[in-house]
Amino acid sequence: MKFRLERNISDHIPVPHGGIFSSGLQIDSKIIDFSSNVNPLGSPASVKDVIRKNMDLLSVYPDPNSLKLRNDLAKYIGITKDQIVVGNGATEIIYNFCTAFLNKKSLVVIPIPTFGEYEAATTLRGAKISYLRTMNLNKNISQLQDSFTKADCSFICNPNNPTGILISRKNMLKILEAAYDKSTFMFVDECFIELVPKSNESLVTYLKEFDNLFILRSLTKSFGLAGLRIGYGLASEKIIDVLLRIKIPWNVNGLAQKAASAALSSISHLNKTRQLVKRELEFMTASISKISGFTCYDSSTNFILIKSKMNSKMVQKKLIEKKILVRDCSTFRGLDNKFIRVAIRTHKENVKLVRALEEICQKH
């Protein structure tokens, strides 16, 4: 059978990611996964309890609009449920946003390197992309502002994945105001912002003031729910109404909704995680920076971008032999085969990574 596809669909290539399965490996209890930037403490005990107690939901259709969870998120964030959409992971929301608000005539600005799904979702809609190369957007604010003259939308990840760079609220407001003046959508991905231990640079309090602002959040990172796929978007009621209407029915399963609500009540788990991230981020950065051939970028969250004198695929391969998996960053637009990314994990695991990198460096 012959069929015709639009070019943006036939040319579409799925984005490579970290994680055991994405790296072509099988689940192995001995492999320490530093390639996925999830909560190093895993999910709260309350989440596991609520899943065990609600197994009967397996045979029940879930609430298609996640009303209970949206109400819980409204209390957690401090806005109304009508400003919240819940997705089967944050990535679903990225694609739904692009489906709703982008088309072949759209121009999208994306600072790189950054999370690859912004580009993938944009090109799938046939929209054009203008890239801004920067390893620290705090230093290129004016360039980004200038790009809004013709842009319909811009994606910013804060803190940025994979660099870990946090854009200050002061600078984000400069960007947001410039975008507002040019009627440019500002899609701000704050999926890692809750794991920043030193400050809160979120733009949540500006949602009422700027109707061009869309904020993406995820329980995957903050509460370790990667396997359940829970993300949510925050915006004006007008924007959220559109996204609620176009999402697929029953997009978030019942157990995931229950688990997410339970996670939101586990603030102590999140606070404990931030303390661990602060402590281990300092340890990892200091320790790895002492190893010849590796340079750490200054991260503000639960992962570190590392520049290596060795080929990134070689480093990854040698570490897999030691039952350690790191993210090869050569697949990020704007980076080459000299970069790896490592997540912050427990101190015992972090020590193993540091020693493994030392051994690799000595033998190279």
C-alpha positions in Angstrom: 0.0 0.0 0.0 1.3 3.4 -0.9 0.6 6.4 1.2 1.8 10.0 1.2 3.2 11.8 4.3 3.9 15.4 4.8 7.6 16.1 4.8 7.6 17.2 8.5 6.3 13.8 9.4 8.4 11.6 7.1 11.5 13.5 8.2 10.7 13.3 11.9 13.4 11.6 14.0 12.6 10.7 17.7 14.8 12.4 20.2 17.4 10.3 22.0 17.3 10.4 25.8 19.1 9.0 28.8 17.9 6.1 30.9 18.5 2.3 30.9 16.1 1.4 28.0 16.9 4.5 25.9 20.6 3.5 26.1 19.9 0.1 24.7 20.5 -1.7 28.0 18.3 -4.1 30.0 17.3 -3.6 33.6 20.2 -4.6 35.7 20.1 -4.1 39.5 23.9 -3.6 39.5 23.8 -0.7 37.0 23.9 2.8 38.6 22.0 5.1 36.3 23.5 8.6 36.2 22.0 9.4 32.8 18.4 10.2 34.1 17.9 13.4 36.1 15.3 12.1 38.5 15.0 12.6 42.2 18.1 10.8 43.7 15.9 9.6 46.7 13.3 8.1 44.4 9.6 8.5 45.1 8.1 9.2 48.5 6.8 6.3 50.6 3.3 7.9 50.4 3.3 7.2 46.7 4.1 3.5 47.0 1.4 3.2 49.8 -1.3 4.8 47.7 -0.6 2.6 44.7 -0.8 -0.5 46.8 -4.1 0.6 48.3 -5.7 1.5 45.0 -5.0 -1.5 42.8 -8.8 -1.8 42.2 -8.5 1.2 40.0 -6.8 -0.9 37.3 -10.3 -1.9 36.0 -11.8 1.6 36.2 -11.6 4.4 33.6 -9.6 7.4 35.1 -11.0 10.9 35.5 -10.4 12.2 31.9 -9.8 15.8 33.3 -7.7 14.8 36.4 -9.9 17.2 38.5 -8.8 16.0 41.9 -5.1 16.2 40.9 -5.6 19.6 39.4 -7.3 20.9 42.6 -4.4 19.5 44.6 -1.9 21.1 42.2 -3.8 24.4 42.5 -3.3 24.4 46.3 0.3 23.3 45.9 1.2 26.1 43.4 -1.2 28.8 44.6 -3.4 29.3 41.5 -6.7 28.0 40.3 -7.3 24.6 38.7 -8.5 26.3 35.5 -4.9 27.5 35.1 -3.6 23.9 35.1 -3.5 21.1 32.5 -2.1 17.6 33.4 -0.3 15.4 31.0 1.1 11.9 30.5 4.5 13.3 31.3 5.7 16.8 30.6 6.7 15.8 27.0 3.0 15.2 26.1 2.3 18.8 27.1 5.1 20.1 24.9 3.6 18.3 21.9 0.1 19.4 22.7 1.2 23.0 23.1 2.9 22.9 19.7 -0.2 21.3 18.1 -2.4 24.0 19.5 -0.3 27.1 18.9 2.2 26.4 16.1 1.8 25.9 12.4 3.9 26.1 9.2 4.0 29.8 9.3 5.3 30.0 12.8 8.8 31.0 13.8 10.2 29.6 17.0 13.3 30.7 18.8 15.2 28.0 20.8 18.5 28.7 22.7 20.8 25.7 22.4 22.0 23.3 23.7 18.7 22.3 25.4 16.1 19.6 25.8 15.5 18.2 22.3 11.8 17.7 22.4 11.1 21.4 21.9 12.8 21.1 18.5 11.1 17.8 17.7 7.6 19.0 18.5 8.1 22.2 16.6 9.4 20.6 13.4 6.6 18.0 13.5 4.2 21.0 13.1 6.3 22.3 10.2 7.3 25.5 12.0 10.6 27.1 11.4 13.3 27.4 14.1 15.9 30.1 14.8 18.6 28.8 17.1 20.6 30.9 19.6 23.8 29.2 20.6 24.8 29.9 24.2 26.1 28.0 27.1 24.7 30.6 29.5 21.6 32.5 28.5 22.2 35.0 31.3 25.0 36.4 29.1 22.9 36.6 25.9 19.6 38.2 27.1 19.7 41.1 24.5 20.3 38.7 21.6 17.2 36.7 22.6 15.2 39.8 23.1 16.1 41.0 19.6 14.9 37.7 18.1 11.3 38.3 19.3 10.7 40.8 16.5 9.6 38.1 14.1 9.1 35.2 16.5 5.8 33.6 17.4 7.2 31.5 20.3 10.3 30.8 22.3 11.3 27.8 24.5 13.5 28.3 27.5 14.5 25.6 29.9 15.2 27.0 33.4 17.4 25.5 34.8 18.6 24.4 31.4 19.1 20.8 30.5 21.9 19.8 29.9 24.0 22.7 31.1 22.3 23.1 34.6 22.5 26.9 34.2 19.8 28.8 36.1 18.5 32.0 34.6 17.8 34.6 37.4 14.2 35.8 37.8 15.5 39.3 37.0 16.7 38.2 33.6 13.7 36.0 33.0 11.5 39.0 33.5 13.5 41.0 31.0 13.0 38.2 28.5 9.3 37.8 29.4 8.6 41.5 29.1 10.3 41.7 25.7 8.3 38.7 24.5 5.1 40.2 25.8 5.7 43.5 23.9 6.2 41.5 20.6 3.2 39.2 21.3 5.6 36.2 21.4 4.6 33.1 23.4 7.1 32.3 26.1 7.2 28.6 27.0 9.3 28.2 30.2 10.2 24.7 31.2 10.7 24.7 35.0 10.8 20.9 35.4 14.1 21.1 37.4 13.4 24.3 39.3 12.1 22.5 42.4 15.4 20.7 42.8 17.4 24.0 42.9 18.6 24.1 46.5 19.8 27.8 46.7 17.0 29.9 45.4 13.5 30.0 43.8 13.6 31.7 40.4 10.2 30.5 39.3 7.9 32.7 37.3 4.7 31.2 38.7 3.7 34.5 40.4 3.7 36.3 37.1 1.1 34.1 35.3 -1.7 36.6 35.9 0.4 39.5 34.7 1.6 37.9 31.4 -0.9 36.1 29.3 1.8 35.0 26.9 3.5 32.9 29.6 3.3 29.1 29.7 5.1 27.2 32.5 5.9 23.5 32.3 6.5 21.4 35.4 7.0 17.7 36.1 6.6 15.3 39.0 9.1 13.1 37.3 12.1 15.1 38.4 10.9 16.6 41.7 9.2 13.5 43.2 10.8 10.6 41.2 7.6 9.5 39.3 9.3 8.9 35.9 7.6 5.5 35.5 4.1 7.0 36.1 4.5 9.9 33.6 3.0 13.0 35.3 3.6 16.5 34.0 1.6 19.7 34.2 1.3 23.0 32.5 0.4 26.4 34.1 -0.9 29.4 32.1 -3.9 31.6 31.6 -7.4 30.0 31.7 -7.7 30.8 28.0 -4.6 28.8 27.1 -5.4 26.0 29.4 -8.9 25.7 28.0 -7.4 25.1 24.5 -5.1 22.4 25.8 -7.8 20.7 27.8 -9.9 20.5 24.6 -7.3 19.0 22.3 -5.6 16.4 24.7 -6.5 12.8 24.1 -9.2 11.3 26.4 -8.0 9.6 29.6 -4.4 10.8 29.0 -3.4 10.3 32.7 -4.0 6.9 34.2 -5.9 6.6 37.5 -3.0 5.2 39.6 -0.8 8.0 38.3 -3.3 10.6 39.4 -3.6 9.1 42.9 0.2 8.8 43.2 0.7 12.4 42.1 -1.7 13.8 44.7 0.1 11.7 47.4 3.5 13.1 46.2 2.3 16.7 46.6 1.7 16.1 50.3 5.3 14.9 50.8 7.0 18.2 51.0 9.5 16.9 53.5 10.7 14.4 50.8 11.4 17.3 48.5 13.1 19.3 51.2 15.3 16.4 52.0 16.1 16.0 48.3 17.2 19.6 48.0 19.6 19.2 50.9 21.1 16.2 49.3 21.4 17.9 45.9 23.1 20.9 47.5 25.6 18.7 49.4 26.4 16.3 46.6 26.5 18.9 43.9 29.3 20.6 45.7 31.1 17.2 46.3 30.7 16.0 42.7 31.8 19.3 41.1 34.8 19.6 43.3 35.9 16.0 43.0 35.4 15.6 39.2 37.1 19.0 38.5 40.2 17.6 40.1 40.4 14.8 37.6 42.7 15.6 34.6 40.7 15.7 31.4 37.3 16.6 32.9 35.8 20.1 33.3 32.5 20.7 35.1 30.0 23.4 34.2 28.5 25.3 37.2 25.2 23.7 37.7 22.3 24.9 39.9 20.3 21.7 40.0 20.5 17.9 40.2 22.9 17.2 37.3 26.3 18.4 35.9 27.5 18.9 32.3 31.1 17.7 32.0 33.5 18.5 29.2 35.9 15.6 28.5 39.1 15.4 26.6 38.1 11.9 25.7 35.3 11.0 23.2 32.0 11.0 25.1 30.9 7.7 23.6 34.2 6.1 24.8 33.7 7.5 28.3 30.2 6.1 28.3 31.3 2.7 27.1 34.1 2.4 29.6 31.8 3.4 32.5 29.1 0.8 31.4 31.8 -1.8 31.8 32.0 -0.6 35.4 28.2 -0.9 35.7 27.7 2.9 35.6 25.6 4.7 32.9 26.1 8.4 32.1 24.5 10.5 29.4 26.5 10.9 26.1 25.6 14.5 25.1 26.8 14.3 21.5 23.1 14.1 20.5 22.3 17.5 21.9 22.2 20.2 19.2 25.0 22.7 20.0 27.3 20.1 21.7 29.8 17.7 20.3 31.3 14.4 21.3 33.3 15.9 24.2 30.4 16.2 26.6 28.7 13.9 29.1 26.1 14.7 31.7 25.8 13.0 35.1 22.9 13.2 37.6 23.3 13.7 41.3 22.7 10.5 43.2 23.4 9.3 46.8 26.9 10.0 48.2 27.9 6.3 48.0 26.9 6.1 44.4 28.6 9.5 43.6 31.8 8.3 45.1 31.7 5.2 42.8 31.3 7.5 39.8 34.2 9.7 40.8 36.5 6.7 41.4 35.5 5.2 38.0 36.3 8.5 36.2 39.7 8.6 38.0 40.4 5.1 36.8 39.4 5.8 33.2 41.6 8.9 33.2 44.6 7.0 34.5 44.3 4.3 31.9 43.7 6.7 28.9 
